[in-house]
Amino acid sequence: MPDRSPRTRLVVIFGGVSAEHDVSCESARHVVEAIDRTRYEALPVGITTDGRWVLSESAAAALAAAESGPLALPKSLDPSGPPLEPLPTVSPTAPGEQVVVFPLVHGPLGEDGTLQGMLELAGVPYVGSGVLGSALCMDKAVAKEVAARAGLPQARWLAARDVEVDGRFRDRVVSELGLPVFVKPANLGSSVGITKAHDPDALDEALRLACAYDEFVVVEEAVRAREIEVAVLGNAEPRASVPGEVRPSHEFYDYDDKYLAGAADLLVPAPLDEGATAEVRALAVRAFTALRCDGFARVDFLYEEGGRGFLLNEVNTIPGFTPISMVPALWEATGVPYGELVDELVRLGVERYRHRAGFGRKR
């Protein structure tokens, strides 16, 4: 474990410029509430929707008022405080100070390797995947290509750049994948911008919506399947949690179902037999490794019973940490409570940093 005497400064970065800003704020609130304040000094740093770095005054005030007692942060960690410079904010302020960054910025310019690249330049340990793993998993189109090369089973799919999305591409989708299909922005999460299109007119509209969010779109065949999720934890030797199952209240597990209505059923552990459980846990670790993940991730599958079995859907390198998020629930059921999970993620970030620091950079 890292030396925590004095306490490790844990910089929790949240918010961001993507459509997942509000989800990120909610994730950060619960992480800051859960940390052991005898071991960590929390610094909650928000990124506003226009890209400014600021101290979250509401969170900082709550931490100061209840430094050792019960902590209940405001419902929103509104990043509205004094402006900050990114590199000094994440850098040690004195020799020997231990700083670890916990990035909880979902979506583009946070989960896609850009923030991770800045942290690499700053030379500080951080939680989660590095630049390549983050970028790979954020881009659903490239992730699918890498997963295919690794032999991981997937549903049929097509991808295109926005300038290629025209009538010919729509006709190709209908011809090769049939209808209905799911249309997604390649670089977004939390089901933002995703549409299930049942006919050609709806497909045209779905493609326009996806292109409004990203330069690349992914279209996937609609599979009649159960939605199974597995959390993975580790660096070079990752391990998988028990699987969970999502049973959406809507036609699919969309943004409202995840974060607003909260009406989806999350079954933990998933009702799977022993063989299926072992298979999906092994597939999750394979996907985590193939896509160069570190620290933690949530690996999502479609389970086509009586057909192709488990099909990799996507890998999320900064999954939600809200009360109704799957990852904390999966690890709780696997024997890792929320507070221990945060501590383990910090340890893994430091472990990865120290391992990579041992490689030479000079001839």
C-alpha positions as CSV (number, residue, x, y, z in Angstrom):
1,M,0.0,0.0,0.0
2,P,1.2,3.6,-0.6
3,D,2.5,5.5,2.4
4,R,-0.4,7.4,3.9
5,S,1.5,9.2,6.7
6,P,0.7,12.0,6.1
7,R,-2.6,11.3,4.3
8,T,-2.6,10.7,0.5
9,R,-4.1,13.6,-1.4
10,L,-6.8,12.0,-3.5
11,V,-7.8,14.4,-6.3
12,V,-11.3,13.4,-7.5
13,I,-11.9,15.0,-10.9
14,F,-15.5,15.1,-12.1
15,G,-17.9,16.9,-14.4
16,G,-16.6,17.5,-17.9
17,V,-17.8,18.8,-21.2
18,S,-19.7,15.7,-22.4
19,A,-23.3,14.9,-22.2
20,E,-22.5,12.7,-19.2
21,H,-21.6,15.7,-17.0
22,D,-24.4,15.2,-14.5
23,V,-23.8,11.5,-14.2
24,S,-20.1,12.2,-13.4
25,C,-21.0,14.7,-10.7
26,E,-23.2,12.1,-9.0
27,S,-20.5,9.4,-9.2
28,A,-17.9,11.7,-7.7
29,R,-20.2,12.7,-4.8
30,H,-20.5,9.1,-3.6
31,V,-16.8,8.3,-4.0
32,V,-15.9,11.4,-1.9
33,E,-18.4,10.4,0.7
34,A,-17.0,6.8,0.9
35,I,-13.3,7.5,1.2
36,D,-11.5,6.9,4.5
37,R,-10.6,10.4,5.6
38,T,-8.0,9.1,8.1
39,R,-6.1,7.8,5.1
40,Y,-7.0,10.3,2.3
41,E,-7.2,14.1,2.0
42,A,-9.9,14.6,-0.6
43,L,-9.7,17.4,-3.2
44,P,-12.9,17.5,-5.2
45,V,-12.1,19.2,-8.6
46,G,-14.8,19.9,-11.1
47,I,-14.6,20.5,-14.9
48,T,-17.4,22.8,-16.0
49,T,-19.4,22.2,-19.2
50,D,-17.2,24.8,-20.9
51,G,-14.0,23.1,-19.9
52,R,-12.8,25.2,-16.9
53,W,-11.2,23.5,-13.9
54,V,-12.6,24.7,-10.6
55,L,-12.6,23.7,-6.9
56,S,-16.0,22.3,-5.9
57,E,-16.7,24.8,-3.1
58,S,-19.8,22.9,-1.9
59,A,-17.9,19.6,-1.5
60,A,-14.8,21.4,0.0
61,A,-17.0,23.2,2.6
62,A,-18.7,19.9,3.6
63,L,-15.4,18.1,4.0
64,A,-14.0,21.0,6.1
65,A,-17.1,21.0,8.3
66,A,-17.1,17.3,9.0
67,E,-13.4,16.3,8.7
68,S,-13.7,13.2,10.8
69,G,-17.4,12.8,11.5
70,P,-20.3,11.7,9.3
71,L,-20.3,13.2,5.9
72,A,-23.2,13.9,3.6
73,L,-22.3,16.0,0.6
74,P,-24.8,18.2,-1.3
75,K,-26.8,16.4,-3.9
76,S,-24.8,18.2,-6.6
77,L,-21.1,18.7,-6.7
78,D,-21.6,21.8,-8.8
79,P,-18.2,22.9,-10.1
80,S,-18.7,26.6,-9.4
81,G,-15.7,27.5,-7.3
82,P,-12.4,29.3,-7.8
83,P,-10.6,28.6,-11.1
84,L,-7.7,26.1,-11.1
85,E,-4.8,25.4,-13.4
86,P,-4.9,21.7,-14.3
87,L,-1.2,20.6,-13.9
88,P,-0.5,22.4,-10.6
89,T,-3.8,21.0,-9.2
90,V,-2.8,17.3,-9.8
91,S,0.9,17.8,-8.9
92,P,2.5,17.3,-5.5
93,T,2.9,20.6,-3.6
94,A,5.9,19.4,-1.5
95,P,8.7,16.7,-1.9
96,G,7.5,13.3,-0.8
97,E,3.8,14.2,-0.9
98,Q,1.7,11.3,-2.2
99,V,-0.9,12.4,-4.7
100,V,-3.3,10.0,-6.5
101,V,-5.9,11.2,-9.0
102,F,-9.3,9.5,-9.3
103,P,-10.7,10.6,-12.7
104,L,-14.5,10.2,-12.7
105,V,-15.1,12.2,-15.9
106,H,-17.4,10.0,-18.1
107,G,-17.4,10.3,-21.9
108,P,-15.2,12.4,-24.3
109,L,-12.3,14.5,-22.9
110,G,-12.3,12.4,-19.7
111,E,-12.7,8.7,-20.4
112,D,-11.1,8.7,-23.8
113,G,-7.4,9.0,-22.9
114,T,-7.2,12.8,-23.1
115,L,-7.3,13.3,-19.4
116,Q,-5.1,10.3,-18.8
117,G,-2.5,11.8,-21.2
118,M,-2.4,15.0,-19.1
119,L,-1.9,12.9,-16.0
120,E,0.9,11.0,-17.6
121,L,2.6,14.3,-18.4
122,A,2.1,15.4,-14.8
123,G,3.8,12.2,-13.7
124,V,1.2,11.3,-11.1
125,P,-0.5,8.0,-10.3
126,Y,-4.1,7.8,-11.3
127,V,-7.0,5.3,-11.0
128,G,-8.0,3.3,-14.1
129,S,-6.8,2.6,-17.6
130,G,-4.0,4.4,-19.3
131,V,-4.1,6.4,-22.5
132,L,-4.4,3.5,-25.0
133,G,-6.9,1.4,-23.0
134,S,-9.1,4.4,-22.4
135,A,-9.1,5.5,-26.0
136,L,-9.8,2.0,-27.3
137,C,-12.7,1.4,-25.1
138,M,-14.2,4.8,-25.6
139,D,-14.3,4.3,-29.4
140,K,-16.8,1.5,-29.9
141,A,-15.9,1.0,-33.5
142,V,-12.2,0.5,-32.9
143,A,-12.9,-1.5,-29.8
144,K,-15.0,-3.9,-31.8
145,E,-12.2,-4.3,-34.4
146,V,-9.7,-5.1,-31.6
147,A,-12.1,-7.5,-29.9
148,A,-12.7,-9.3,-33.2
149,R,-9.0,-9.8,-33.7
150,A,-8.8,-11.2,-30.2
151,G,-11.5,-13.8,-31.1
152,L,-14.1,-12.4,-28.7
153,P,-17.7,-13.1,-29.8
154,Q,-19.8,-10.1,-30.8
155,A,-23.1,-9.2,-32.5
156,R,-22.9,-8.1,-36.1
157,W,-22.2,-4.4,-36.6
158,L,-21.2,-1.7,-39.0
159,A,-19.4,1.6,-38.5
160,A,-19.1,4.8,-40.5
161,R,-17.7,8.3,-40.4
162,D,-20.3,11.1,-40.4
163,V,-19.4,12.1,-44.0
164,E,-20.1,8.5,-45.1
165,V,-23.6,8.3,-43.5
166,D,-25.9,8.7,-46.4
167,G,-28.6,6.8,-48.2
168,R,-26.2,4.1,-49.4
169,F,-25.0,3.5,-45.8
170,R,-28.6,3.3,-44.6
171,D,-29.4,0.7,-47.4
172,R,-26.3,-1.3,-46.4
173,V,-27.4,-1.4,-42.8
174,V,-30.8,-2.7,-43.8
175,S,-29.3,-5.2,-46.2
176,E,-26.6,-6.6,-44.0
177,L,-28.0,-6.2,-40.5
178,G,-31.8,-6.1,-41.1
179,L,-34.2,-4.2,-38.8
180,P,-34.5,-3.3,-36.0
181,V,-30.9,-2.1,-35.2
182,F,-29.3,0.0,-32.5
183,V,-27.6,3.2,-33.6
184,K,-24.9,4.7,-31.3
185,P,-22.4,7.5,-31.3
186,A,-19.0,5.7,-31.3
187,N,-17.5,7.9,-28.6
188,L,-20.1,8.4,-25.9
189,G,-21.6,6.4,-22.9
190,S,-24.5,6.2,-20.5
191,S,-26.7,5.4,-23.5
192,V,-26.7,9.0,-24.6
193,G,-27.6,9.4,-28.3
194,I,-28.6,5.7,-28.7
195,T,-31.7,4.8,-30.7
196,K,-33.4,1.6,-31.5
197,A,-34.6,2.0,-35.1
198,H,-37.4,-0.2,-36.3
199,D,-37.9,1.1,-39.9
200,P,-35.9,3.0,-42.5
201,D,-37.3,6.4,-41.6
202,A,-36.5,5.8,-37.9
203,L,-33.0,4.6,-39.0
204,D,-32.4,7.9,-40.9
205,E,-33.4,9.9,-37.8
206,A,-31.3,7.7,-35.5
207,L,-28.2,8.2,-37.7
208,R,-28.7,12.0,-37.7
209,L,-29.0,11.9,-33.9
210,A,-25.8,9.8,-33.5
211,C,-23.9,12.1,-35.9
212,A,-24.9,15.1,-33.8
213,Y,-22.9,13.6,-30.9
214,D,-19.9,12.1,-32.7
215,E,-17.9,11.9,-35.9
216,F,-18.3,8.2,-36.0
217,V,-21.4,6.0,-35.6
218,V,-21.8,2.3,-34.9
219,V,-24.9,0.3,-35.9
220,E,-25.5,-3.1,-34.3
221,E,-28.0,-5.8,-35.0
222,A,-30.8,-6.0,-32.4
223,V,-30.3,-9.2,-30.5
224,R,-33.0,-10.8,-28.4
225,A,-30.8,-11.4,-25.4
226,R,-30.3,-10.9,-21.7
227,E,-28.0,-8.1,-20.6
228,I,-25.2,-9.4,-18.4
229,E,-22.5,-7.2,-16.8
230,V,-19.3,-8.2,-15.1
231,A,-16.9,-5.9,-13.2
232,V,-13.2,-6.5,-13.6
233,L,-10.5,-5.3,-11.1
234,G,-6.7,-5.5,-11.5
235,N,-3.7,-4.6,-13.6
236,A,-1.6,-7.4,-15.0
237,E,-3.6,-10.1,-13.2
238,P,-7.2,-8.9,-13.4
239,R,-10.1,-10.7,-11.6
240,A,-13.8,-10.7,-12.4
241,S,-16.7,-10.2,-10.1
242,V,-19.8,-12.3,-10.0
243,P,-22.0,-11.3,-13.0
244,G,-25.1,-9.2,-12.7
245,E,-28.1,-8.9,-15.0
246,V,-30.0,-5.8,-16.1
247,R,-33.7,-6.1,-16.9
248,P,-34.7,-2.7,-18.4
249,S,-38.1,-1.2,-17.7
250,H,-37.9,0.5,-21.2
251,E,-37.3,-1.1,-24.5
252,F,-33.6,-1.0,-23.8
253,Y,-31.4,0.2,-21.0
254,D,-31.4,3.9,-21.8
255,Y,-30.3,7.0,-20.0
256,D,-33.6,7.5,-18.2
257,D,-33.6,3.9,-17.0
258,K,-30.0,4.2,-15.7
259,Y,-30.0,7.5,-14.0
260,L,-33.5,9.1,-13.8
261,A,-36.3,6.7,-13.4
262,G,-34.2,4.0,-11.9
263,A,-36.9,1.4,-12.7
264,A,-34.6,-1.2,-14.2
265,D,-34.1,-4.4,-12.2
266,L,-30.5,-5.1,-11.4
267,L,-30.1,-8.7,-10.4
268,V,-26.9,-9.4,-8.4
269,P,-25.7,-12.1,-8.8
270,A,-27.3,-12.9,-12.2
271,P,-29.4,-16.0,-12.3
272,L,-27.0,-18.1,-14.4
273,D,-25.9,-21.6,-13.9
274,E,-22.3,-22.4,-12.8
275,G,-21.0,-23.0,-16.3
276,A,-22.4,-19.8,-17.8
277,T,-21.1,-17.8,-14.8
278,A,-17.6,-19.2,-15.2
279,E,-17.7,-18.6,-19.0
280,V,-18.8,-14.9,-18.8
281,R,-16.3,-14.1,-16.0
282,A,-13.5,-15.6,-18.2
283,L,-14.7,-13.6,-21.2
284,A,-14.8,-10.4,-19.2
285,V,-11.1,-10.9,-18.2
286,R,-10.2,-11.6,-21.8
287,A,-11.9,-8.5,-23.0
288,F,-10.3,-6.4,-20.3
289,T,-6.8,-7.7,-21.3
290,A,-7.3,-7.4,-25.1
291,L,-8.4,-3.8,-24.8
292,R,-5.4,-2.9,-22.6
293,C,-7.4,-2.0,-19.5
294,D,-6.0,-1.4,-16.1
295,G,-7.5,-0.7,-12.7
296,F,-11.2,-1.4,-13.3
297,A,-13.8,-1.7,-15.9
298,R,-17.4,-2.9,-16.4
299,V,-17.7,-5.4,-19.3
300,D,-21.1,-5.7,-20.8
301,F,-22.5,-8.7,-22.6
302,L,-25.6,-9.8,-24.5
303,Y,-26.6,-13.4,-23.6
304,E,-28.3,-15.1,-26.5
305,E,-29.5,-18.3,-24.8
306,G,-30.0,-21.2,-27.1
307,G,-28.1,-19.3,-29.8
308,R,-24.6,-17.7,-29.9
309,G,-24.2,-17.5,-26.1
310,F,-22.4,-14.5,-24.7
311,L,-21.7,-11.6,-27.1
312,L,-19.4,-8.8,-26.0
313,N,-21.2,-5.5,-26.1
314,E,-18.8,-2.9,-24.8
315,V,-16.2,-2.2,-22.1
316,N,-16.5,0.9,-19.8
317,T,-13.3,2.1,-18.3
318,I,-14.9,4.7,-16.0
319,P,-18.2,3.1,-15.1
320,G,-20.8,4.9,-13.0
321,F,-20.5,4.9,-9.2
322,T,-24.0,6.2,-8.4
323,P,-26.1,4.3,-5.8
324,I,-27.8,2.4,-8.6
325,S,-24.6,1.6,-10.5
326,M,-23.8,-2.0,-11.2
327,V,-20.0,-2.0,-10.4
328,P,-20.2,-1.3,-6.7
329,A,-23.1,-3.8,-6.3
330,L,-21.1,-6.5,-8.2
331,W,-18.0,-6.1,-6.0
332,E,-20.1,-5.9,-2.9
333,A,-21.6,-9.3,-3.8
334,T,-18.1,-10.6,-4.6
335,G,-16.8,-9.6,-1.2
336,V,-15.4,-6.1,-1.8
337,P,-17.4,-3.4,0.0
338,Y,-17.6,0.1,-1.5
339,G,-14.9,1.7,0.7
340,E,-12.5,-1.2,0.1
341,L,-13.1,-0.9,-3.6
342,V,-12.1,2.7,-3.6
343,D,-9.0,1.8,-1.6
344,E,-8.1,-1.0,-4.0
345,L,-8.5,1.2,-7.0
346,V,-6.1,3.7,-5.5
347,R,-3.6,0.9,-4.7
348,L,-3.8,-0.4,-8.3
349,G,-3.2,3.1,-9.6
350,V,-0.1,3.5,-7.6
351,E,1.1,-0.1,-8.5
352,R,0.7,0.7,-12.2
353,Y,2.5,4.0,-11.9
354,R,5.5,2.4,-10.1
355,H,5.7,-0.5,-12.5
356,R,5.8,1.8,-15.5
357,A,8.3,4.2,-13.9
358,G,10.8,1.3,-13.8
359,F,11.2,1.2,-17.6
360,G,14.1,3.1,-19.1
361,R,13.4,6.2,-21.3
362,K,17.0,6.8,-22.4
363,R,19.4,5.0,-24.8
